[in-house]
Amino acid sequence: MGGQVELRCRCGSVRAVVAGVSPQTVNRVVCYCDDCQAFLHQLGRADLLNAKGGSDIVQVAPSTLAFVQGQDRIAGIRLSPKGLYRWYASCCNAPIGNTLTPTIPFVGIIAQAFAGGASAVDEVAGAPVGAILGKYAVGEPPPGSTGLNLPLILRAIGKVLSWKVRGKTWPHPFFKREAQQPIYPITVLSREQRDALRPLCGPRPNEQTVP
């Protein structure tokens, strides 16, 4: 069945619970893509990246995540008009979830957002099963993070299809069911804002700060 894990922002104003968490029910990967790096730099939370620029992400079914406090502090960012919806707590700029549209039902939660952090997630979700997009990692890519990882891709696709077939899209923590539109306000970054973030990401990031 899996256990229930608490999710909370850095200041504790936004709280949620994720039900049924186990190594069999979630997918946990480390993503090194430059978009994940850019998002955390935009929030001023690059401290959540590992030494190689990776984000430790736990992918869960939307219906298993329910916010219980601080919904008025939730907001979203898209790095481009067609980019992922990247949700955060506006009170303390803590990331709380990444999603596509509800037609592809998953929520990717950074491990540090869980109560107790990544070590607590290890106990219920297990360690990351792999790493992706290592070509964007800082310095040398971690072993196994580049190239086509077919088992990891099939695992992720299988989880999403299972959640869709089993009706785990709704209720969705970030979208209205009838209109399938975001519940919370969204800001789409301008090209200039995106361009300002890019030098901070990838194999050789520079030391400039986001304006």
C-alpha positions in Angstrom: 0.0 0.0 0.0 2.8 2.4 0.8 3.1 5.1 3.4 2.0 8.8 3.8 4.6 11.4 3.6 4.3 15.1 4.5 5.4 17.8 2.0 6.1 21.3 3.2 7.7 24.5 2.0 10.8 26.0 3.7 8.9 28.3 6.0 6.1 25.8 6.7 3.3 27.9 5.4 2.4 25.5 2.6 1.8 21.9 3.6 0.6 18.8 1.8 0.5 15.0 2.1 1.4 12.3 -0.4 -0.3 9.0 0.1 0.7 5.5 -0.8 4.5 6.2 -1.3 6.7 3.2 -1.9 9.4 2.1 -4.3 6.7 0.3 -6.3 4.2 3.2 -6.5 6.5 6.2 -7.4 9.4 6.8 -9.7 12.5 8.6 -8.4 15.2 9.9 -10.7 17.9 12.6 -10.7 17.4 15.0 -13.5 20.3 17.1 -14.7 18.5 19.1 -17.4 19.2 22.8 -17.8 15.5 23.7 -17.4 15.4 22.1 -13.9 18.6 24.0 -13.1 17.2 27.3 -14.5 14.0 27.0 -12.5 15.8 26.7 -9.2 18.1 29.6 -10.1 15.0 31.6 -10.9 13.7 30.9 -7.4 17.1 31.6 -5.8 17.2 28.0 -4.6 20.2 26.6 -6.4 21.2 25.2 -3.0 18.7 22.4 -3.8 20.8 21.2 -6.7 23.4 18.5 -6.1 27.1 19.2 -6.8 26.6 18.3 -10.5 23.5 20.4 -10.9 21.0 17.5 -10.5 17.5 17.7 -9.0 16.4 14.6 -7.0 12.8 14.2 -8.2 10.1 11.8 -6.9 7.3 11.4 -9.5 3.9 10.6 -8.0 0.3 10.2 -9.2 -1.6 13.5 -9.1 -4.4 12.2 -6.9 -2.0 11.0 -4.2 -0.9 14.6 -3.5 -3.3 16.8 -1.5 -2.5 20.3 -0.1 -3.9 20.9 3.3 -2.5 24.3 4.1 -1.3 27.5 2.4 -3.0 27.1 -1.0 -3.1 30.9 -1.3 0.7 30.9 -1.4 1.0 28.5 -4.4 2.1 29.9 -7.8 3.6 28.6 -11.0 6.3 29.4 -13.5 6.7 28.2 -17.1 10.2 28.8 -18.6 8.5 29.1 -22.0 4.9 29.2 -23.2 4.9 25.4 -23.8 7.2 24.4 -20.9 6.5 22.4 -17.8 4.3 24.0 -15.1 6.8 24.4 -12.3 5.0 25.1 -9.0 6.4 26.8 -5.9 5.5 28.4 -2.6 5.6 32.1 -3.0 6.1 32.7 0.7 9.7 31.3 0.6 10.3 30.3 -3.0 10.3 26.6 -2.3 9.6 24.3 -5.2 6.7 22.0 -4.6 6.0 20.2 -7.9 6.5 20.0 -11.7 3.7 19.0 -14.0 2.7 18.8 -17.6 -1.0 19.1 -18.5 -3.4 16.6 -16.9 -3.4 14.5 -20.1 0.0 13.3 -18.9 -0.7 12.6 -15.2 2.4 13.0 -13.0 3.8 15.4 -10.4 7.5 15.5 -10.0 8.4 16.6 -6.4 12.0 17.6 -5.4 13.0 15.3 -2.6 14.1 18.1 -0.3 10.4 19.3 -0.2 9.4 16.3 1.8 9.5 16.5 5.6 12.9 15.2 6.7 14.4 15.8 3.2 15.9 13.3 0.9 17.1 10.9 3.6 13.5 10.5 4.8 12.3 9.9 1.3 14.9 7.0 1.0 13.0 5.2 3.8 9.7 5.1 2.0 10.5 5.6 -1.7 13.9 4.0 -2.0 16.9 5.5 -3.6 16.8 7.1 -7.1 16.6 4.4 -9.8 18.6 6.3 -12.3 19.7 9.7 -13.7 18.8 11.5 -16.9 20.1 14.3 -19.2 23.6 14.2 -17.7 24.9 16.1 -20.7 23.7 19.2 -18.9 25.5 18.3 -15.6 28.1 20.6 -14.1 31.5 19.3 -15.1 31.8 15.6 -16.0 28.4 13.8 -16.4 27.7 11.3 -13.6 28.0 7.7 -14.8 24.9 6.3 -16.5 23.3 9.7 -16.8 23.8 10.2 -20.6 22.6 8.2 -23.5 19.3 6.3 -23.9 18.3 4.6 -20.6 15.6 2.4 -22.0 14.6 0.7 -18.7 14.2 4.0 -17.0 12.1 5.4 -19.8 9.9 2.4 -19.9 9.5 2.5 -16.1 8.4 6.2 -16.3 6.0 5.6 -19.2 4.5 2.5 -17.4 3.9 4.6 -14.2 2.1 7.3 -16.1 0.0 4.9 -18.1 -0.9 3.0 -15.0 -2.0 6.2 -13.2 -4.1 7.3 -16.1 -5.8 3.9 -16.5 -6.5 3.6 -12.8 -8.0 7.1 -12.6 -5.3 8.6 -10.5 -5.3 11.9 -12.5 -8.1 13.4 -10.4 -8.4 15.1 -8.1 -5.4 17.0 -9.5 -3.6 19.2 -7.0 -2.8 21.9 -9.6 -5.6 21.8 -12.3 -9.4 22.2 -12.3 -11.1 19.1 -13.6 -13.8 20.7 -15.7 -11.7 23.2 -17.6 -8.4 21.4 -17.1 -6.9 24.8 -16.5 -4.4 25.7 -13.7 -5.9 26.4 -10.3 -3.1 28.8 -9.4 -1.6 31.9 -11.1 1.1 31.2 -13.7 4.0 33.4 -14.8 5.6 32.7 -18.2 9.2 33.9 -18.3 10.2 36.2 -21.2 12.9 35.3 -23.6 15.2 37.8 -21.8 14.5 36.2 -18.5 15.3 32.8 -19.9 18.5 34.0 -21.6 19.6 35.5 -18.2 19.3 32.0 -16.6 21.1 29.9 -19.2 24.7 31.0 -18.3 24.0 29.7 -14.8 23.3 26.2 -16.0 25.0 23.4 -17.8 28.6 21.9 -17.8 30.4 25.3 -17.2 28.1 27.7 -15.3 29.4 31.1 -14.6 29.1 33.1 -11.4 26.6 35.8 -12.4 23.4 36.2 -10.5 19.9 36.5 -11.8 18.9 40.1 -12.2 
